[in-house]
Amino acid sequence: MTVITRFPPSPTGMMHIGTARTALFNWLYAKHTGGKMLFRIEDTDRKRHNEDAVGALIRALEWLELDYDGEIVSQFEQQARHREVAEELLGKNAAYKCYCSAEELEEMRTAAKAAGKPTFYDRRWRDASAQEIDKMGDKPFVVRIKAPLEGVSTVPDLVQGDVTVANDHLDDFILLRSDGSPTYMLSVVVDDHDMGVTHVLRGDDHLNNTFRQNIIYDAMGWDKPEYGHVPLILGPDGAKMSKRHGAASVEEYREMGYLPEAMRNYLLRLGWGHGDAEIISTAEAIEWFDFKGIGKSPSRFDFAKLESINAHYMKASEGQRLIDLSLPFYETRHGIRPDKIAQARILAACDELKDRAKTLLQFADESVFFAKKVPFEYDDKAAPLLADKAVLQMLRDRLSALEGFKAEDIQNICKDVAADLMDGKMGKVGMPLRAALTGTTNSPSIFHAAEILGKEETCARIDAAIAFQG
């Protein structure tokens, strides 16, 4: 049997972090077993449907580097097939037409609530005779499933173990609305069956749906998929993850400068484990992933842990790749797109930058000075450091006469200037030099930075700093 998983998001907004983890787990299990992961858009709710959200889901999946098999399936486009199955269930006497009005349903809901009943619909049309139905003529109706009335139902869950509910907690839920449109509960079962899905791995908030969906499988005589329900992701405070905890969607993490491989690694460890392993490559994840490693308890999102994992992958990445991935951040944050010369400078400083930067945003912020053109602006902390023109002038004079222009020699000149003008206080020389060369007070080694910039550019930047009147 070929394992077939599916990723079936609803296009109502951005891809939530929990949805991304579900996609990852389905993808890994498919890869682990040599199977397939299918991609289905569950777009039957046309009032909430959003085409922009469809694009966002696709972009998020692409950024996470999770591929899928075949074409994307639209659930809405399969609705004729869904109605066909509903008609078949009517023919099997496994479903029935219900003519209850909204007022009648509200009365039932109120009565059930007062009586403390688990379901409110009283099934009054479940065993209606043909004559009673004929009397209704063209009056609108919905189609309801006939849920079992006695006993219990059990779902053998690959994560939670066997889960059992009493059948009197299951309602005769709607399959077709009064306008003939299929409900999600019917559509998802028909689609999973028709697409050959063998394993349904999803959040445990769908566990109740599983018992209801299995009624349809049993009524149609179809083989049920194997289920695995994964606990939800909670925020650091133990509440359900939401925007108030920070970024909630995958695209927000991309915009915050995280690497896709770091995000995959973190999401994998957020609810799944393999011994004490923390840094897990994609190849290892595919080899090791199984249902046994999925925990039964909710996981708490830890931003510090994500940043730590991202820092690891930053250090492991090739410099040019980091530059390429950072290009949008240079533009959006600084209005600069590094040219070939600037990129070569950044590449030369990459080892130190990778040690300092935990995200691509930090990488761009700490390296953008290599791409600046004289004259450029100085930030509020850097500008006051340029007031001592004597220090800057002596640095300019001595650096311009320097042969070789290596970091060690540049540092020695700074020591000499400090000894001559600042009682040997290197900070009184190094900080003005940093401000002059970078426009900020935060950068990699300023001596190495000056070496990378070269004598001509370094002197030009010091000249601009001398001319600056802040």
Salt bridges, closest charged atoms under 4 A:
GLU42 OE2 - ARG40 NH2 2.75
ASP43 OD2 - ARG46 NH1 3.66
GLU51 OE2 - HIS49 NE2 2.79
GLU65 OE1 - ARG264 NH1 2.86
ASP67 OD2 - LYS31 NZ 3.33
GLU84 OE2 - ARG81 NH1 2.66
GLU104 OE2 - ARG124 NH1 3.60
GLU106 OE1 - ARG109 NH1 2.89
ASP122 OD2 - ARG124 NH2 2.74
ASP157 OD2 - HIS229 ND1 2.51
ASP168 OD1 - HIS169 ND1 2.83
ASP171 OD2 - ARG212 NH2 3.12
ASP172 OD1 - ARG123 NE 2.92
ASP172 OD2 - ARG126 NH1 3.07
ASP191 OD2 - ARG40 NE 3.83
ASP191 OD1 - HIS82 NE2 2.84
ASP192 OD2 - ARG6 NH2 3.03
ASP192 OD1 - ARG40 NH1 2.83
ASP194 OD2 - ARG81 NE 2.74
ASP194 OD1 - HIS193 ND1 3.04
ASP218 OD1 - LYS224 NZ 2.67
GLU226 OE2 - HIS199 NE2 3.33
ASP237 OD2 - ARG244 NH1 3.25
ASP237 OD1 - HIS245 NE2 2.67
GLU251 OE2 - ARG59 NE 2.87
GLU252 OE1 - LYS243 NZ 3.35
GLU261 OE2 - ARG321 NH1 2.70
GLU278 OE2 - ARG269 NH2 3.08
GLU278 OE1 - LYS305 NZ 3.55
GLU307 OE1 - LYS358 NZ 3.90
GLU331 OE2 - ARG337 NH1 2.54
ASP339 OD2 - LYS373 NZ 3.23
GLU352 OE1 - HIS448 ND1 3.82
ASP365 OD2 - ARG333 NH2 2.68
ASP365 OD1 - HIS334 NE2 2.78
GLU366 OE1 - ARG356 NE 2.52
ASP420 OD2 - ARG398 NH2 2.69
GLU451 OE2 - LYS406 NZ 3.99
GLU457 OE2 - ARG461 NE 2.72
ASP463 OD1 - ARG396 NE 2.78
